[in-house]
Amino acid sequence: EEVCLIPVGTGTPFQNKEGSFRRFKMSIGQVEGSSGKLSVYHDAKAVANVSFDSLSAHKKTLACDNLNLPLSSSKKEWRQLGSLNEKLILQLGFVRLESNDVCEGETHSSCYTLCQAFLSQPFVEDEK
């Protein structure tokens, strides 16, 4: 299944030992044709196609071959796609689905849904 992540606002600047970044909270929307909650298997692959405008030159693909979400966790699980080297980081927060929302053919413990997402990228403040 696909979801569409859209930035909320202009992002929040922050600094850590690696440098200055802008972090965007992402709104999670479903792609047309999807229904209900996004169901994510514990061992699903995640691919994010990040685009900053309609030009393909400004598109970046981030991927994770296996989310490796635990089978017995009740807390929120975070996974990261991208890195500082790639100059783009997508953080994805997952929670387990309730037993009545399980993935088809799976048990409650192996099925999650995406509940939060943040996109961070390095930035240079405007010179004055």
N, C-alpha and C positions, 0 to 999 in steps of 0.2 A: 504494500500500500504506500501511497505517497501523502505527505502533508506539505503545506506551504507555510514557511516561517517568514513572518514579516516584522521588521524592526518597529518597536514602539518608541516614538520620540527620536531625539538626536543622539542618544547614547550618553553615558556617563564617563568622564575621563577618570582614570586612576593610574597610579604609578606603583611599581614594585621594583625589586632588584634588577629585573630584566629590562626596564624602561617604561615609557609612557604608552598607555593604551586607551582605547575608547571601547566601552562595553555596552552592547545593545541588548536590552531585554527583547525577546522575540515573542510575537503573538503566534499561537499555533492554530492554523486553519486547515481544514480538510480540502483536498483537491476534489473538484467536481466529479461526481460519480461514486464517491466513497460514502459509506453510511456508518453511523454509530461511532464508537470510540476506536481509535487506532489500536489494534492489537499487535503486540510485538513479542515474538518468541524470545526466550532467554538467550538463544544462540544466534539471533538474527544478524544479518549483515546490514550496516548502515552506510548510505551514500548521500552526501549533501552536495548539491550543485549550487554554489553561491555566486550570485551575480549582482554587480553594483550598478548596472544599467543595462540597456538592451543590446549592448555591443558584446560580441563573444570574446573580444580581447580582454574584457574585464570579468571573466568567468573563472572560477576556481572550483575544482572538485576535491572534496575531503571524503575519506572513506575509512571504515573499520570493518575488517573481515568477520569478526565475531564480537558482539557486544558482551558476551560472557556474563550475563546477569545471573545472580545466584538463584538457586532453586528454593532457598528457604530464608528469605529476607522480608521483613515487614517495613523496613525503612526505605527512604528515597535512595535510589542508586544513581550516581552520576557517571557519565562517560564523556570522553573528550575526543573529538575529531580534529585533526590539524595539529599544528605545533608552532612554537615561536619561529623555528626555521622557515616554516611555510608562510609566516606573517599573517596567519588567520587561525583562530581557535573557535570551535563550536562546542559548547558544553550542553549536554542533553541530560535532563532529569527524568527518571522513570519511576513509576510506582506499580506495584502488582495490581492486576485487575481483581475485582471482586469475583467470587465464585460463579455468579450468574453472568459474567461478561468474559468468560474464558475464550481463548483461541480455539477454533474448531479442531477437535481431535486432541486437544492438549489438556493438561490438568491445571488447576488454579495456580499452582506454584511456578509454572513455567511461562506464564503469560503476563506481560506488562503493558502499560500505556505511557506515552510521552506526556509529561505534565508541565515541564518547564524547559526553556531553551535560552541560551545567551550566546551572542557572537562577539568576540573581542578581536581587535586588530590594532597594531602599533600605529601611532600617529605622531606627527611633528606639529607643534603649535605654530600658528601663523607668525612669521617674523614681522616686526613692526619697525 
